[in-house]
Amino acid sequence: MAGYDLAGTGYNPDASGPSDDVEIVWEHDATDWFRGAAPPILLDGTLYAAGDGLVALEAETGEGLFGVRGPYTSSLAQVAADAYRTETLAATATSGIYGLNAGGGLEVPFLETRVGAHRWTGPGHHPRGPSIGPHPSIDPRPSVDPVATDGTVYAPVHGTNDLVAVDANDGSAHWRITHHEDDPVSVSFARPAIRDGLLFVANWPYQVTAYDRTDGALEWRRELEDQMQLSTVATEAGVVVTSRNGVTLLDRATGDTVWRRDLEGNATDGTAAVADGTIFLSDGRETFYALDLESGEQRWSAPFERETTPVVADGVVYAVEHGARLVGFDADTGEERFRYEPPEVPLSPPIVGDGVLYAVNRERIVALEEVE
């Protein structure tokens, strides 16, 4: 899933990717309807990407396996569902939450369509008046990436103030909670993070909240200094919360502030990654930071434009700068190891698998490996 794990660390301790200059192994020009900006996922040798539909590729070669149109704009999350023989993939969109068939269903000859690719439609937007928030025409990723485990999909419902836990068998809601009532402006949730039975989520404006993931019961809610709270990462040391100006570590059990670091930033999007006791993030202006998880002290910094969603594997931090350049940093020193500029923008955050980076590049999907 996006963020790699339930906690949203962006760190795969078992993977390795390129550490020096990269080149394209393969590139797949998707169908005319595909417009992607969310990171793909890798599952059993198959690469799945969403962008106005679902595309499945052979990860080793980039050969297309199937494609099906749909409203899906988020990254995908694999989730087990007892009702099906093949894996289920969860996706979100401005219109709701969806369950998709990882096997692609059955192709109907001569009709250029597939049966059984779309499994269910979960909770969607119930209008309460004009809403303010992302719009598909101006934002390539207008919906929040889902998180899935134990047959349940967790996601915000776009255009509402609601979070929902959805049954992966049929899309019905186990629980649905409203952050606050009687407000036409949606609260703009970030991707949830899960650890030790709790679901943590940041939202605009100001709040970070912890819920019991089994029933949605409120555990704690904290209002922080910055109006724009961007993401949460659930770690052993606490919940890492990024905001427009900086980063805060909260106690997982109580929500109390452990430390806060003001980076004097201006980030309006993006997340942090956490690996081996270090937080990696951009300030949204001109600097990328590595901070000590326990104290918030700076370990290194490097020039970097705008916000990003970094991922980490085998001592390398991969971050897309300004949506247009993939940069690889040495995780220990901050040394820039390589820089790749695709011919199109935006470039999605990459994922790492078996020495290869995979990313969505608007109308195409690419695999990158180290130059020999």
Beta strands, then each sheet from edge to edge (+ up, - down):
strand 1: 22-29
strand 2: 41-43
strand 3: 46-50
strand 4: 53-58
strand 5: 64-69
strand 6: 77-79
strand 7: 88-93
strand 8: 96-101
strand 9: 106-108
strand 10: 113-115
strand 11: 118-121
strand 12: 147-149
strand 13: 152-157
strand 14: 162-167
strand 15: 173-178
strand 16: 193-195
strand 17: 198-202
strand 18: 207-212
strand 19: 218-223
strand 20: 229-234
strand 21: 239-243
strand 22: 246-250
strand 23: 257-262
strand 24: 273-275
strand 25: 278-282
strand 26: 287-292
strand 27: 298-303
strand 28: 311-313
strand 29: 316-321
strand 30: 325-330
strand 31: 336-340
strand 32: 351-353
strand 33: 356-361
strand 34: 364-370
sheet 1: 1+ 34- 33+ 32-
sheet 2: 2+ 3- 4+ 5-
sheet 3: 6+ 7- 8+ 11-
sheet 4: 9+ 10-
sheet 5: 12+ 13- 14+ 15-
sheet 6: 16+ 17- 18+ 19-
sheet 7: 20+ 21- 22+ 23-
sheet 8: 24+ 25- 26+ 27-
sheet 9: 28+ 29- 30+ 31-
end
